[in-house]
Amino acid sequence: MNTLITFKVVQNESNTVEILNAIEEGFGEFDRIVKQYTRFNEDSELSNLNRNSGEWVNISAEFFYLIEYMLKLAEDTDGAFDPTIIDFLEIYGYDKNYDFSKLNNPELDSLVKKKLKNRKSFREIELNKEDLKVKLAKGQKIDLGGIGKGYAIDCAFKKIKNSNANLNNFLIDAGGDIRAVGKNQDNKTWRISLKAMLKENKETVIGDIELNNCSLSCSGSWARKVNQFHHLINPLTGKPENQRSTVYVQAKNGLISDSWATAIFIGGENVLKKAPKDLKYFYL
């Protein structure tokens, strides 16, 4: 996932071996999800689906659930969240080689406009829930970039919570996407510092928030930036969205906070009108 993943666990009456095994199982979920759903591995389930666009493809129940979730969110946000946005990202250089020399292509703007005119809509993806089949439009691809870390955090969280170590106080941090439960080593609710990039191009802590049995996700145009380009693409323009610089979302799990942080960053006020009532958020 190209990020640092950290587990913080407060030791209880369980022995060290049980706790270490629980942590290992948690890390294992990140490894499993990357292998199964990365677009950078031709043997992954996601690559197989993309490779067979235009045809019905049998997929796992988990993958079907994730695609169904993304398509519903795309519909609910009028396309601000778009699981097919990978076509634009690859034009800009977010391919398996991370070839950002493409940003210097004098024809780049023309390529983006051509793709914008001819690309398939997420609404053309067909689902067969009974048989667990998916059919992408011909030439279409999907990616889990908008939900992958959040979902992996949830899977790791479940592994640790249900382990023999009986852990009730821990935190998982995957590059700023965080899920926490219980108390920290000082027996206080987990407190997270919130960062943003100010106009002076200085990364600054702008506040903090307490997390207990919930998740926090951030989408920012400054975290993964190449020159003036960043990866949060508006599907309606094919270009990086720059109306906001930082969005934080707090929700009951990582899948929801991760995906809605992306959607709100792209769609702003129009998306906020359709956000779940229990969602907490703010943006700069």
C-alpha positions as CSV (number, residue, x, y, z in Angstrom):
1,M,0.0,0.0,0.0
2,N,3.1,2.2,-0.2
3,T,2.7,3.4,3.4
4,L,3.8,2.7,6.9
5,I,1.4,0.5,8.9
6,T,1.6,0.7,12.7
7,F,-0.1,-1.3,15.4
8,K,-0.2,0.0,19.0
9,V,-1.5,-2.6,21.6
10,V,-1.9,-2.1,25.3
11,Q,-0.8,-5.4,27.0
12,N,-3.4,-7.1,29.2
13,E,-3.3,-10.4,31.1
14,S,-2.6,-12.4,28.0
15,N,0.9,-13.7,27.4
16,T,3.2,-12.1,25.0
17,V,3.0,-14.9,22.5
18,E,-0.8,-14.6,22.2
19,I,-0.5,-10.8,21.7
20,L,2.3,-11.1,19.1
21,N,0.2,-13.8,17.2
22,A,-2.8,-11.4,17.2
23,I,-0.7,-8.6,15.8
24,E,0.8,-11.0,13.2
25,E,-2.7,-12.0,12.1
26,G,-3.6,-8.3,11.8
27,F,-0.6,-7.6,9.5
28,G,-1.5,-10.7,7.6
29,E,-4.8,-9.1,6.6
30,F,-3.0,-6.2,5.0
31,D,-0.8,-8.7,3.1
32,R,-3.8,-10.7,2.0
33,I,-5.8,-7.8,0.7
34,V,-2.9,-6.3,-1.2
35,K,-2.2,-9.6,-2.9
36,Q,-5.9,-10.2,-3.8
37,Y,-6.8,-6.7,-4.9
38,T,-3.8,-4.9,-6.2
39,R,-3.7,-3.7,-9.8
40,F,0.1,-4.1,-9.8
41,N,0.0,-8.0,-9.7
42,E,-1.4,-9.7,-12.8
43,D,-2.4,-12.7,-10.6
44,S,-4.7,-10.7,-8.3
45,E,-8.4,-11.1,-8.5
46,L,-8.8,-7.4,-9.4
47,S,-6.3,-7.7,-12.3
48,N,-8.2,-10.7,-13.6
49,L,-11.5,-8.8,-13.6
50,N,-9.9,-5.8,-15.4
51,R,-8.2,-8.1,-17.9
52,N,-11.5,-9.6,-18.8
53,S,-13.6,-6.4,-19.2
54,G,-16.6,-6.8,-21.4
55,E,-17.1,-10.4,-20.1
56,W,-18.9,-11.8,-17.1
57,V,-16.3,-12.8,-14.5
58,N,-16.9,-14.9,-11.4
59,I,-15.4,-13.3,-8.3
60,S,-15.3,-13.9,-4.5
61,A,-18.1,-12.9,-2.2
62,E,-15.7,-10.4,-0.5
63,F,-14.8,-8.7,-3.8
64,F,-18.4,-8.6,-4.9
65,Y,-19.3,-6.8,-1.6
66,L,-16.6,-4.2,-2.2
67,I,-17.6,-3.5,-5.8
68,E,-21.2,-3.3,-4.7
69,Y,-20.3,-0.8,-2.0
70,M,-18.3,1.3,-4.3
71,L,-20.9,1.4,-7.0
72,K,-23.6,2.5,-4.5
73,L,-21.3,5.2,-3.1
74,A,-20.6,6.4,-6.7
75,E,-24.4,6.6,-7.3
76,D,-25.1,8.3,-4.0
77,T,-22.4,10.9,-4.7
78,D,-23.3,11.5,-8.4
79,G,-19.9,10.1,-9.4
80,A,-17.7,12.2,-7.1
81,F,-16.5,8.8,-5.8
82,D,-15.7,6.7,-8.9
83,P,-14.1,3.3,-8.7
84,T,-13.1,3.5,-12.4
85,I,-10.9,6.6,-12.0
86,I,-7.8,4.5,-12.6
87,D,-8.0,5.3,-16.3
88,F,-7.1,9.0,-15.6
89,L,-4.5,8.0,-13.0
90,E,-2.6,5.8,-15.4
91,I,-2.5,8.7,-18.0
92,Y,-0.8,10.8,-15.3
93,G,1.7,8.1,-14.4
94,Y,0.1,6.2,-11.6
95,D,0.9,2.9,-13.3
96,K,2.9,-0.1,-11.9
97,N,6.1,1.8,-12.8
98,Y,5.0,5.1,-11.2
99,D,6.2,6.8,-14.4
100,F,5.6,10.4,-13.7
101,S,7.6,11.5,-16.7
102,K,4.1,11.3,-18.3
103,L,3.4,14.6,-16.6
104,N,5.8,16.3,-18.9
105,N,4.1,15.0,-22.1
106,P,3.0,18.1,-24.1
107,E,0.0,16.1,-25.3
108,L,-1.2,15.3,-21.7
109,D,-4.1,17.7,-21.7
110,S,-5.3,16.4,-25.0
111,L,-5.1,12.8,-23.8
112,V,-7.1,13.7,-20.7
113,K,-9.8,15.5,-22.7
114,K,-10.0,12.5,-25.1
115,K,-10.4,10.1,-22.2
116,L,-13.0,12.3,-20.6
117,K,-15.1,12.3,-23.8
118,N,-14.8,8.6,-24.5
119,R,-14.6,6.9,-21.0
120,K,-17.2,4.4,-19.8
121,S,-19.4,5.3,-16.9
122,F,-19.4,3.3,-13.6
123,R,-23.1,2.9,-14.3
124,E,-22.3,0.5,-17.1
125,I,-20.9,-2.1,-14.7
126,E,-23.3,-5.0,-14.4
127,L,-23.7,-7.2,-11.3
128,N,-25.1,-10.6,-10.8
129,K,-25.4,-11.1,-7.0
130,E,-26.9,-14.5,-7.1
131,D,-24.0,-16.0,-9.1
132,L,-21.3,-13.6,-7.8
133,K,-20.5,-12.3,-11.3
134,V,-19.4,-8.9,-12.5
135,K,-19.2,-7.5,-16.0
136,L,-17.2,-4.3,-16.7
137,A,-17.7,-2.3,-19.8
138,K,-15.3,-3.2,-22.6
139,G,-11.9,-1.5,-21.8
140,Q,-13.0,-0.4,-18.4
141,K,-11.0,-1.0,-15.2
142,I,-11.7,-0.6,-11.5
143,D,-9.4,0.0,-8.5
144,L,-9.8,-0.1,-4.8
145,G,-7.7,3.0,-4.2
146,G,-10.6,4.8,-2.5
147,I,-11.4,2.1,0.0
148,G,-8.4,-0.3,0.2
149,K,-6.7,1.0,3.3
150,G,-9.9,1.6,5.2
151,Y,-11.2,-1.9,4.5
152,A,-7.8,-3.5,5.3
153,I,-7.8,-1.7,8.6
154,D,-11.3,-3.1,9.4
155,C,-10.2,-6.6,8.5
156,A,-7.0,-6.3,10.7
157,F,-9.2,-4.8,13.5
158,K,-11.5,-7.8,13.4
159,K,-8.6,-10.3,13.5
160,I,-7.1,-8.7,16.6
161,K,-10.4,-8.1,18.4
162,N,-11.4,-11.8,17.9
163,S,-8.1,-13.3,18.7
164,N,-7.2,-15.4,21.7
165,A,-5.3,-12.5,23.2
166,N,-8.7,-10.9,24.1
167,L,-7.3,-7.4,23.3
168,N,-9.6,-4.4,23.9
169,N,-7.2,-1.5,23.8
170,F,-5.4,-1.0,20.5
171,L,-4.9,1.3,17.5
172,I,-4.2,0.6,13.9
173,D,-2.6,3.4,11.7
174,A,-2.1,2.9,8.0
175,G,-0.6,6.1,6.7
176,G,-3.1,8.3,8.5
177,D,-6.1,6.1,8.2
178,I,-6.7,5.1,11.8
179,R,-9.1,2.8,13.8
180,A,-8.9,2.7,17.6
181,V,-10.7,1.1,20.5
182,G,-10.4,1.4,24.2
183,K,-7.6,3.3,26.0
184,N,-3.9,4.0,25.4
185,Q,-1.0,3.0,27.7
186,D,-1.9,5.9,30.0
187,N,-5.5,4.6,30.4
188,K,-6.8,7.6,28.4
189,T,-8.9,7.6,25.2
190,W,-6.7,7.5,22.1
191,R,-5.9,11.1,21.0
192,I,-4.9,11.8,17.4
193,S,-3.2,14.9,16.1
194,L,-4.7,16.3,12.9
195,K,-2.3,17.7,10.3
196,A,-2.8,20.0,7.3
197,M,-0.7,21.9,4.8
198,L,-1.1,25.6,5.1
199,K,-0.7,28.1,2.3
200,E,2.9,28.7,3.3
201,N,3.5,25.0,2.4
202,K,4.1,24.1,6.0
203,E,2.7,20.9,7.4
204,T,1.0,22.0,10.7
205,V,-1.0,20.3,13.5
206,I,-4.3,22.1,13.5
207,G,-6.0,20.2,16.3
208,D,-6.6,16.8,17.8
209,I,-9.5,14.3,18.2
210,E,-10.3,11.4,20.5
211,L,-11.1,8.1,19.0
212,N,-12.8,5.2,20.7
213,N,-14.3,2.4,18.7
214,C,-14.3,4.4,15.5
215,S,-12.1,5.3,12.5
216,L,-10.5,8.5,11.1
217,S,-9.4,9.0,7.5
218,C,-7.8,11.9,5.8
219,S,-7.7,12.9,2.1
220,G,-5.3,15.6,1.2
221,S,-3.8,17.1,-1.9
222,W,-0.5,17.5,-0.3
223,A,0.3,14.1,1.1
224,R,1.3,12.4,-2.2
225,K,2.2,15.2,-4.5
226,V,4.4,15.2,-7.6
227,N,5.2,18.8,-8.5
228,Q,1.8,20.4,-8.8
229,F,0.0,17.1,-9.4
230,H,-1.8,14.9,-6.9
231,H,-3.8,11.7,-7.1
232,L,-7.3,12.9,-6.1
233,I,-8.9,13.3,-9.5
234,N,-12.3,14.8,-10.2
235,P,-14.0,12.3,-12.6
236,L,-16.0,15.2,-14.2
237,T,-12.9,17.1,-15.3
238,G,-10.2,14.4,-15.4
239,K,-7.9,16.7,-13.4
240,P,-6.8,16.9,-9.8
241,E,-9.4,18.6,-7.6
242,N,-8.1,21.7,-5.8
243,Q,-11.1,23.3,-4.2
244,R,-10.0,21.7,-0.9
245,S,-6.6,20.8,0.5
246,T,-7.5,18.5,3.5
247,V,-10.6,16.5,4.5
248,Y,-11.0,14.5,7.7
249,V,-13.8,12.0,8.2
250,Q,-14.7,10.1,11.4
251,A,-17.0,7.1,11.1
252,K,-17.8,3.8,12.7
253,N,-15.3,1.9,10.5
254,G,-12.4,2.4,8.1
255,L,-14.3,1.5,5.0
256,I,-16.8,4.3,5.5
257,S,-14.3,6.9,6.7
258,D,-11.8,6.2,3.9
259,S,-14.4,6.2,1.1
260,W,-16.3,9.3,2.3
261,A,-13.1,11.3,2.8
262,T,-12.3,10.8,-0.9
263,A,-15.9,11.6,-1.9
264,I,-16.1,14.7,0.1
265,F,-12.7,15.9,-1.1
266,I,-13.9,15.6,-4.7
267,G,-17.5,16.7,-4.4
268,G,-17.5,19.1,-1.5
269,E,-20.8,20.6,-0.4
270,N,-22.8,18.6,-3.0
271,V,-21.6,15.4,-1.5
272,L,-22.0,16.5,2.1
273,K,-25.8,16.8,1.5
274,K,-25.9,13.1,0.9
275,A,-23.5,11.9,3.6
276,P,-24.7,9.6,6.4
277,K,-26.1,11.5,9.3
278,D,-23.7,10.0,11.8
279,L,-20.7,11.0,9.8
280,K,-18.4,13.6,11.4
281,Y,-16.1,15.6,9.1
282,F,-14.4,18.9,8.5
283,Y,-12.3,20.2,5.7
284,L,-9.9,23.1,4.7
